[in-house]
Amino acid sequence: YIPDKKLKYLIFEEMTEEWLDFIVACRSGQSHDYDIVEGPMADDTIYNYVQNFIDGKISRAAFWELVKFNHPTHQISFHTISALDTLQYVGSEAVNGNKK
């Protein structure tokens, strides 16, 4: 679902070589011109593997071996004001985490 056709989207359906290259570029400080990026999130474990890959401690092949049993969560990242303007507040709900 793409709410605004004027925005520039980048969507990764799964962890791929292109996804890894994008994550490495972002972690290395390179900017991009996407309004919204969607796809697998590099959680703490996967992020450590990415950092080890960036630092040259593991190879690309070793990275893929390490992450093949990890199932990352999904994220949508908003990078511009235009992207944030697509969001609408729908409501909130109180959650009591102390129920027994």
Z-matrix of the N, CA and C atoms (Angstrom, degrees):
N
C 1 1.456
C 2 1.511 1 109.74
N 3 1.303 2 118.15 1 121.07
C 4 1.466 3 123.04 2 178.14
C 5 1.528 4 107.56 3 -117.43
N 6 1.347 5 116.88 4 108.17
C 7 1.461 6 120.13 5 -173.21
C 8 1.526 7 115.37 6 -70.07
N 9 1.315 8 119.50 7 -25.88
C 10 1.459 9 121.13 8 -175.69
C 11 1.519 10 108.71 9 -139.75
N 12 1.311 11 116.70 10 111.36
C 13 1.464 12 121.91 11 -175.92
C 14 1.538 13 112.08 12 -67.25
N 15 1.348 14 118.14 13 -14.92
C 16 1.456 15 120.96 14 -179.57
C 17 1.525 16 112.14 15 -79.72
N 18 1.320 17 116.40 16 -16.69
C 19 1.460 18 120.30 17 -178.81
C 20 1.523 19 110.80 18 -84.70
N 21 1.317 20 115.12 19 152.96
C 22 1.464 21 120.87 20 179.35
C 23 1.527 22 108.43 21 -96.91
N 24 1.332 23 115.94 22 118.61
C 25 1.464 24 123.55 23 -176.52
C 26 1.523 25 110.35 24 -109.44
N 27 1.316 26 114.50 25 148.31
C 28 1.461 27 121.54 26 167.76
C 29 1.515 28 105.91 27 -129.92
N 30 1.327 29 116.65 28 120.34
C 31 1.467 30 120.72 29 -176.43
C 32 1.521 31 108.66 30 -123.28
N 33 1.332 32 115.01 31 125.13
C 34 1.457 33 122.51 32 173.45
C 35 1.521 34 107.07 33 -108.00
N 36 1.309 35 117.26 34 119.46
C 37 1.460 36 121.49 35 179.12
C 38 1.525 37 111.16 36 -72.93
N 39 1.331 38 116.30 37 -29.21
C 40 1.462 39 121.82 38 -178.20
C 41 1.518 40 108.38 39 -157.52
N 42 1.336 41 116.24 40 174.28
C 43 1.453 42 120.58 41 176.55
C 44 1.529 43 107.96 42 -70.52
N 45 1.308 44 116.34 43 119.81
C 46 1.458 45 123.02 44 -179.66
C 47 1.527 46 108.16 45 -132.52
N 48 1.319 47 115.91 46 175.29
C 49 1.467 48 119.96 47 175.33
C 50 1.531 49 110.45 48 -58.88
N 51 1.332 50 116.44 49 -40.98
C 52 1.466 51 120.55 50 179.07
C 53 1.525 52 110.68 51 -64.24
N 54 1.325 53 117.25 52 -40.06
C 55 1.467 54 122.11 53 176.88
C 56 1.521 55 109.96 54 -60.39
N 57 1.337 56 116.99 55 -48.56
C 58 1.459 57 120.76 56 179.96
C 59 1.524 58 110.92 57 -60.36
N 60 1.325 59 117.36 58 -45.03
C 61 1.468 60 120.30 59 179.28
C 62 1.527 61 110.88 60 -61.33
N 63 1.334 62 117.46 61 -39.45
C 64 1.466 63 121.18 62 178.50
C 65 1.525 64 110.49 63 -65.29
N 66 1.332 65 117.80 64 -45.44
C 67 1.465 66 121.81 65 179.96
C 68 1.522 67 110.31 66 -62.13
N 69 1.331 68 116.81 67 -45.06
C 70 1.468 69 120.99 68 179.21
C 71 1.528 70 109.97 69 -60.99
N 72 1.317 71 117.39 70 -43.97
C 73 1.463 72 120.59 71 179.47
C 74 1.524 73 110.86 72 -61.09
N 75 1.329 74 116.70 73 -44.98
C 76 1.474 75 120.38 74 179.77
C 77 1.518 76 111.08 75 -64.06
N 78 1.333 77 117.09 76 -45.19
C 79 1.473 78 121.35 77 -179.66
C 80 1.519 79 111.25 78 -65.97
N 81 1.334 80 117.24 79 -21.80
C 82 1.459 81 121.56 80 179.39
C 83 1.528 82 111.63 81 -90.33
N 84 1.332 83 116.68 82 3.78
C 85 1.457 84 120.72 83 175.69
C 86 1.502 85 115.90 84 92.61
N 87 1.331 86 118.35 85 4.87
C 88 1.460 87 120.10 86 178.16
C 89 1.526 88 109.61 87 -76.43
N 90 1.306 89 116.18 88 138.55
C 91 1.462 90 120.03 89 179.24
C 92 1.532 91 109.25 90 -90.95
N 93 1.324 92 114.92 91 167.63
C 94 1.458 93 121.56 92 176.18
C 95 1.515 94 107.73 93 -140.47
N 96 1.314 95 117.13 94 169.36
C 97 1.465 96 120.00 95 -176.72
C 98 1.523 97 113.10 96 -111.99
N 99 1.332 98 116.92 97 23.02
C 100 1.462 99 120.23 98 178.55
C 101 1.525 100 110.04 99 -83.43
N 102 1.328 101 115.08 100 141.72
C 103 1.459 102 120.67 101 174.93
C 104 1.529 103 110.29 102 -78.65
N 105 1.328 104 115.73 103 -40.66
C 106 1.465 105 121.83 104 -177.21
C 107 1.524 106 108.98 105 -136.37
N 108 1.340 107 115.38 106 133.82
C 109 1.460 108 121.22 107 174.93
C 110 1.520 109 106.94 108 -122.09
N 111 1.319 110 115.72 109 131.66
C 112 1.463 111 121.03 110 -176.54
C 113 1.523 112 109.63 111 -131.24
N 114 1.326 113 115.03 112 140.38
C 115 1.454 114 118.50 113 176.09
C 116 1.512 115 112.65 114 155.52
N 117 1.342 116 116.33 115 -162.48
C 118 1.457 117 120.88 116 -178.37
C 119 1.536 118 110.89 117 -62.16
N 120 1.306 119 115.68 118 140.57
C 121 1.453 120 121.44 119 179.82
C 122 1.526 121 109.15 120 -98.94
N 123 1.313 122 116.15 121 133.22
C 124 1.460 123 120.92 122 176.41
C 125 1.528 124 108.28 123 -79.88
N 126 1.340 125 116.85 124 91.33
C 127 1.462 126 121.11 125 178.78
C 128 1.528 127 109.38 126 -67.96
N 129 1.336 128 117.38 127 -175.10
C 130 1.462 129 120.68 128 -175.21
C 131 1.523 130 112.69 129 -55.12
N 132 1.320 131 117.41 130 -45.85
C 133 1.464 132 120.48 131 -178.18
C 134 1.520 133 110.71 132 -65.42
N 135 1.328 134 116.36 133 -50.10
C 136 1.464 135 120.13 134 -178.76
C 137 1.523 136 110.04 135 -65.91
N 138 1.334 137 116.84 136 -37.56
C 139 1.461 138 119.77 137 178.38
C 140 1.525 139 110.31 138 -60.39
N 141 1.341 140 117.83 139 -41.11
C 142 1.463 141 120.47 140 178.27
C 143 1.524 142 110.84 141 -60.95
N 144 1.335 143 116.81 142 -39.93
C 145 1.466 144 120.14 143 176.86
C 146 1.526 145 110.68 144 -64.79
N 147 1.336 146 116.78 145 -41.04
C 148 1.467 147 120.51 146 177.69
C 149 1.522 148 109.52 147 -61.47
N 150 1.320 149 116.66 148 -45.45
C 151 1.462 150 119.92 149 -179.26
C 152 1.527 151 111.12 150 -63.60
N 153 1.334 152 116.81 151 -40.56
C 154 1.466 153 119.81 152 176.96
C 155 1.528 154 111.04 153 -63.21
N 156 1.330 155 116.61 154 -36.33
C 157 1.465 156 120.71 155 176.63
C 158 1.525 157 110.10 156 -66.44
N 159 1.337 158 117.02 157 -45.76
C 160 1.468 159 121.41 158 178.93
C 161 1.526 160 110.35 159 -59.78
N 162 1.333 161 116.22 160 -42.61
C 163 1.466 162 121.50 161 -177.78
C 164 1.528 163 113.29 162 -75.20
N 165 1.339 164 117.04 163 -5.40
C 166 1.450 165 120.45 164 179.88
C 167 1.522 166 113.98 165 79.90
N 168 1.331 167 116.67 166 13.82
C 169 1.470 168 120.77 167 179.94
C 170 1.522 169 111.98 168 -79.27
N 171 1.334 170 116.60 169 -25.81
C 172 1.458 171 121.01 170 176.13
C 173 1.529 172 108.76 171 -134.53
N 174 1.300 173 116.31 172 154.89
C 175 1.465 174 121.38 173 178.53
C 176 1.532 175 109.74 174 -82.99
N 177 1.313 176 115.27 175 170.07
C 178 1.468 177 120.67 176 175.03
C 179 1.524 178 109.83 177 -59.89
N 180 1.339 179 116.98 178 -43.52
C 181 1.468 180 121.13 179 179.39
C 182 1.530 181 110.68 180 -61.84
N 183 1.329 182 117.04 181 -41.19
C 184 1.468 183 120.71 182 178.94
C 185 1.529 184 110.44 183 -65.33
N 186 1.336 185 117.02 184 -38.03
C 187 1.472 186 120.38 185 176.76
C 188 1.518 187 109.80 186 -56.50
N 189 1.339 188 117.00 187 -49.40
C 190 1.466 189 120.55 188 -176.87
C 191 1.519 190 111.97 189 -66.14
N 192 1.323 191 117.30 190 -33.13
C 193 1.468 192 120.01 191 175.97
C 194 1.530 193 110.62 192 -65.92
N 195 1.326 194 116.59 193 -41.14
C 196 1.463 195 120.96 194 -177.87
C 197 1.530 196 112.34 195 -68.38
N 198 1.334 197 117.02 196 -37.74
C 199 1.470 198 119.31 197 -174.67
C 200 1.524 199 114.17 198 -89.55
N 201 1.325 200 118.11 199 -7.19
C 202 1.462 201 118.16 200 -173.11
C 203 1.524 202 113.64 201 -63.95
N 204 1.317 203 118.66 202 -20.40
C 205 1.463 204 120.75 203 178.37
C 206 1.525 205 112.19 204 -102.36
N 207 1.321 206 117.17 205 3.39
C 208 1.461 207 121.75 206 177.38
C 209 1.522 208 109.10 207 -94.64
N 210 1.287 209 115.55 208 140.75
C 211 1.462 210 120.83 209 178.23
C 212 1.526 211 107.67 210 -117.47
N 213 1.326 212 116.09 211 96.32
C 214 1.463 213 119.32 212 -175.69
C 215 1.520 214 112.25 213 -67.95
N 216 1.305 215 114.38 214 154.64
C 217 1.456 216 119.44 215 173.54
C 218 1.525 217 108.27 216 -78.14
N 219 1.305 218 115.43 217 167.45
C 220 1.460 219 122.65 218 -177.08
C 221 1.525 220 108.56 219 -100.20
N 222 1.310 221 117.07 220 140.60
C 223 1.461 222 119.32 221 177.09
C 224 1.518 223 111.02 222 -136.71
N 225 1.319 224 114.27 223 154.42
C 226 1.458 225 122.35 224 171.26
C 227 1.517 226 105.30 225 -123.51
N 228 1.317 227 115.64 226 121.92
C 229 1.455 228 121.36 227 -175.41
C 230 1.527 229 109.35 228 -113.22
N 231 1.331 230 115.85 229 124.20
C 232 1.466 231 122.31 230 -178.35
C 233 1.526 232 108.26 231 -98.92
N 234 1.328 233 117.42 232 123.27
C 235 1.459 234 121.12 233 -171.52
C 236 1.520 235 114.36 234 -112.67
N 237 1.307 236 118.69 235 -6.21
C 238 1.466 237 120.71 236 -178.98
C 239 1.528 238 109.84 237 -137.24
N 240 1.295 239 114.85 238 161.67
C 241 1.467 240 120.39 239 175.66
C 242 1.525 241 110.16 240 -61.18
N 243 1.326 242 116.79 241 -38.55
C 244 1.468 243 120.29 242 178.28
C 245 1.526 244 111.24 243 -59.78
N 246 1.323 245 116.13 244 -38.74
C 247 1.470 246 120.12 245 177.80
C 248 1.517 247 110.39 246 -66.39
N 249 1.315 248 116.91 247 -43.95
C 250 1.467 249 120.72 248 179.90
C 251 1.527 250 111.47 249 -64.07
N 252 1.320 251 116.55 250 -31.50
C 253 1.470 252 120.58 251 179.31
C 254 1.524 253 112.60 252 -65.45
N 255 1.334 254 118.92 253 -14.63
C 256 1.463 255 121.38 254 178.42
C 257 1.531 256 111.94 255 -79.52
N 258 1.328 257 117.06 256 -14.36
C 259 1.464 258 120.77 257 -177.80
C 260 1.519 259 110.97 258 -79.27
N 261 1.320 260 115.93 259 143.56
C 262 1.458 261 121.78 260 175.58
C 263 1.516 262 108.82 261 -127.34
N 264 1.321 263 116.90 262 132.79
C 265 1.455 264 121.39 263 175.31
C 266 1.524 265 108.08 264 -74.13
N 267 1.307 266 116.59 265 123.56
C 268 1.460 267 121.46 266 -178.33
C 269 1.521 268 110.79 267 -101.53
N 270 1.303 269 116.38 268 -38.28
C 271 1.452 270 120.14 269 -179.57
C 272 1.511 271 110.70 270 160.26
N 273 1.306 272 115.29 271 -179.40
C 274 1.461 273 120.35 272 178.01
C 275 1.517 274 109.10 273 -139.49
N 276 1.295 275 114.32 274 165.22
C 277 1.453 276 120.65 275 -178.46
C 278 1.522 277 108.25 276 -145.29
N 279 1.324 278 117.14 277 132.16
C 280 1.465 279 120.59 278 177.88
C 281 1.513 280 109.72 279 -76.09
N 282 1.324 281 115.97 280 136.80
C 283 1.453 282 121.76 281 179.19
C 284 1.516 283 107.40 282 -121.61
N 285 1.325 284 115.88 283 127.64
C 286 1.443 285 120.54 284 178.91
C 287 1.529 286 108.09 285 -101.07
N 288 1.329 287 115.94 286 109.97
C 289 1.438 288 120.74 287 -177.55
C 290 1.511 289 113.84 288 -83.33
N 291 1.350 290 117.96 289 0.46
C 292 1.448 291 121.34 290 -176.22
C 293 1.527 292 113.35 291 -100.20
N 294 1.307 293 118.16 292 11.54
C 295 1.476 294 120.53 293 -179.39
C 296 1.514 295 109.73 294 -67.80
N 297 1.323 296 115.84 295 143.18
C 298 1.475 297 121.01 296 179.66
C 299 1.491 298 110.21 297 -117.17
